[in-house]
Amino acid sequence: MTVLDRIKKVSKMRGYNLTKVNDLANLGKNTIYSWKNKEPSYNNVQAVADVLGVSVDYLLGNTDDMHANKKDKSTVDLIAAHWDIDLDNLSKEEKAIVMARARDYVKGLVDAFESK
């Protein structure tokens, strides 16, 4: 599996298309698509790995463990990344509040659907 194939796979799992990943990684237009024919730079692969929450080693095919050598993001950071919300300026405590409210909201929705 190529770098591009792995990026496509994880992007799909995260609900992103390649254009969205390209934009979130702040890469030039169609940079990821160009990797079909040329070798990506390490810095660009690192940017994509950060957006997708996987390790560079995984994207490069050095391991099948998506999180090998990767400091895992917190759940709230992963949710925020998925919803394209910037939480960088929030403290740990504020992030915990966001997570608690998000959990309560989602639980309420699930309960409402289950009660139908």
C-alpha positions as CSV (number, residue, x, y, z in Angstrom):
1,M,0.0,0.0,0.0
2,T,1.4,3.4,-1.0
3,V,1.5,6.6,1.1
4,L,-1.4,7.9,-0.9
5,D,-3.4,4.7,-0.4
6,R,-2.9,4.9,3.4
7,I,-3.9,8.6,3.4
8,K,-7.0,7.8,1.4
9,K,-7.9,4.9,3.8
10,V,-7.5,7.0,7.0
11,S,-9.1,10.0,5.5
12,K,-12.2,8.0,4.7
13,M,-12.3,6.6,8.2
14,R,-12.2,10.1,9.6
15,G,-14.9,11.3,7.2
16,Y,-12.5,13.5,5.2
17,N,-11.9,13.8,1.5
18,L,-8.3,14.4,0.3
19,T,-9.0,18.0,-0.5
20,K,-10.1,18.6,3.1
21,V,-7.0,16.8,4.5
22,N,-4.8,18.8,2.1
23,D,-6.4,22.1,3.3
24,L,-6.2,21.1,7.0
25,A,-2.5,20.3,6.6
26,N,-1.9,23.7,5.0
27,L,-0.4,22.1,1.9
28,G,-0.3,23.7,-1.6
29,K,-3.2,23.0,-4.0
30,N,-3.4,19.3,-4.9
31,T,-0.2,18.4,-3.0
32,I,-1.5,15.1,-1.7
33,Y,-2.8,14.1,-5.2
34,S,0.7,14.8,-6.6
35,W,2.1,12.0,-4.4
36,K,0.7,9.5,-6.9
37,N,3.7,10.3,-9.1
38,K,6.3,11.8,-6.8
39,E,7.8,11.2,-3.3
40,P,6.3,13.5,-0.6
41,S,8.6,15.5,1.7
42,Y,8.8,14.4,5.3
43,N,7.4,17.7,6.6
44,N,4.3,17.3,4.4
45,V,3.8,13.7,5.5
46,Q,4.1,14.9,9.1
47,A,1.5,17.6,8.5
48,V,-0.9,15.0,7.1
49,A,-0.2,12.5,9.9
50,D,-1.0,15.2,12.4
51,V,-4.3,16.0,10.7
52,L,-5.3,12.4,10.5
53,G,-4.0,11.5,14.0
54,V,-1.7,8.7,12.9
55,S,2.1,8.3,12.8
56,V,4.4,9.1,10.0
57,D,5.7,5.6,10.1
58,Y,2.1,4.3,9.5
59,L,1.7,6.6,6.4
60,L,5.1,5.6,5.1
61,G,4.2,1.9,5.4
62,N,6.9,1.2,8.1
63,T,4.2,-0.2,10.4
64,D,0.6,-1.3,10.3
65,D,0.0,0.3,13.8
66,M,-1.6,3.6,13.0
67,H,-0.3,5.1,16.3
68,A,3.3,3.7,16.4
69,N,5.6,6.4,17.7
70,K,2.7,8.8,17.8
71,K,1.7,10.7,20.9
72,D,-2.0,10.2,20.9
73,K,-4.3,13.2,20.9
74,S,-6.9,13.4,23.6
75,T,-10.5,12.4,22.7
76,V,-11.6,16.0,22.8
77,D,-8.8,17.0,20.4
78,L,-9.8,14.2,18.0
79,I,-13.5,15.2,18.1
80,A,-12.5,18.9,17.5
81,A,-10.3,17.9,14.6
82,H,-13.1,15.8,13.1
83,W,-15.5,18.8,13.4
84,D,-12.8,21.3,12.2
85,I,-13.0,23.2,15.5
86,D,-9.9,24.9,16.9
87,L,-9.5,24.3,20.7
88,D,-5.8,25.3,20.9
89,N,-6.5,28.4,23.0
90,L,-8.5,26.4,25.7
91,S,-7.0,25.2,28.9
92,K,-7.2,21.5,29.9
93,E,-10.1,22.3,32.2
94,E,-12.0,24.2,29.5
95,K,-11.4,21.2,27.1
96,A,-12.9,18.9,29.8
97,I,-16.0,21.1,30.0
98,V,-16.3,21.0,26.2
99,M,-16.0,17.2,26.3
100,A,-18.6,16.8,29.1
101,R,-21.1,19.0,27.3
102,A,-20.5,17.2,24.0
103,R,-20.9,13.8,25.7
104,D,-24.2,14.9,27.3
105,Y,-25.5,16.3,24.0
106,V,-24.7,13.1,22.1
107,K,-26.1,10.9,24.8
108,G,-29.3,12.9,24.8
109,L,-29.6,12.5,21.0
110,V,-29.0,8.7,21.3
111,D,-31.5,8.4,24.1
112,A,-34.1,10.3,22.1
113,F,-33.6,8.1,19.1
114,E,-33.7,4.9,21.2
115,S,-37.0,6.0,22.8
116,K,-38.8,6.3,19.5
